[in-house]
Amino acid sequence: FVNSRIPFVAQLLKGLTSTTTSTRKSQKSTASVTAVFQKQLVDLMSLINSTNPHWIRCINPSPQKIPNTFNGSAVKAQLAASGVLETVRIRQAGYPIRLYHREFASKYFLLGGKQEDTKELTSKDLCQKVVSRQF
């Protein structure tokens, strides 16, 4: 776990080893609270790293929680507060939310300059050149 990809977590747990305590009556070793927490954190991080995260926005159709009721103004307020309406406006204006470097480069490569100058560039480098170019 000390080899975490998250620098803060790796630094926090650097040099930390699981500790055991023993009593005089029993030589059984018991895990400390820190060791149990560390194991749970390792399990959680491995679960998170094994998934493909996505976001689900839950919208409550009725603040009164009454079945088969729909409060349009409350739903609109929730959509506005979560940024969904702004995202829809941006999409309707023709701006995509995200493009891969390859897609952007294939679409806007002509803005990168002469074709001879851009042939050897990677997609990411070409994107940076297009975006930083002064027109």
N, C-alpha and C positions, 0 to 999 in steps of 0.2 A: 504494500500500500504506500510505502514511502516513495515508490516510483510512480506516483500519481501524475497524470497529465496536467493536473491543475496545480500550478506552482505554489499557490497559497497553502493548499492542503499538504503538499509534499514537504514544504518548509515547516509547517505546523507539527507534523508528525515525524520529522527527521530525528533519528536517534531514539525513537520511542519503541520499546519492546514490550511485549505482553509480560505483565508481572504476575507472580503467583504469591499467595500467602499460605503459610502453613501454621497450624496450631500445634501445641504440645501434645494434645490428645490424639490428633490425627495427622498423618503425614500426607493426606490427600491435598492436592493443590486445587485451589479455586481461582477462577478468573476474576480479576479485579473489575470494577465498574468501567475503568478506562479500556481494558482489554475487550470487554463485551461491546462497549460503544464502538471501538475501533473495528471489530469484526462486523458489526451491523453496518457501519459506514462503508466498509469494503464491499459487502454484499450489495448495498444500495448503489454504489458507484458502478459496480460491474453490471447491475441490472440496467441502470441508466445508459451506460456505454453500449449495451447490446441492443438498444432500441433505436428506432428512427422517430425522434420526437416530432410531434405536430400539435397544433393548438386547437382546442375545441372551445368555442364561445357558447356558453349557455345563456339563453334568453328566457326570462320569466314572462309568460304571456299575461299574467294577471297578478298584481301585487296582493290581492285578497286571497290568492290560492284557491279560487273557486273553480271546480271543473267546468269545462266547456265555455269559458269566458275568455275574451281577448280584449286587452286594453291597448289600442293602437298607439296612443301617445306615450304610454309607459314603455312599450317595445321600442318605439323610435328613439326615446331618450337613452335607453340601454345601448342601442346600436350606435348612437352618436358618441356616447361615453367610451365605448370599447374601440372606436376608430373604424368600425366597419363602413359607416357611411362615407367617411373621407376616402377610404380605400376604393370604394365603388366609384366615387367621383374621379379619382385619379385614373382608374382603369377605363372609365367612359371617355376620358380626355385622350386616350390612346397611349398612355404611359404604362408600360408593364411594371409589375412589382419587382421582378428579378429576371435578369438574363445571365446565362452562362457566358464566360469570356468568349468562348468559341462562337456562340450565337451573335453576340455584339460585334465581334470582329468580322464575321461574314457579312453582317448587315451594313456596317459603317466603315469598312476597310478603306474605301476611296477617300475618306477624310483624313487618312493617315499620311498622306503625301504621295510621292512618286512610288509606283509599284516596285521599282528596283530597291527602294529604301525599306520596304516593308516585307519583302519576301522571306527574309531570314528571321523575322521577329516571331516570338511565341504569341499566342492569342492574347495572353494577359499583357504583354509588353505593347502589343498593337493597340489594345484598348486604352492603356495609359497614354500612349502617344496621341490617339484621337481625342481623348478627353482633355489633355493638357494643351492641345494646339490652339493657338490664337488666330482668330479669324478676323 
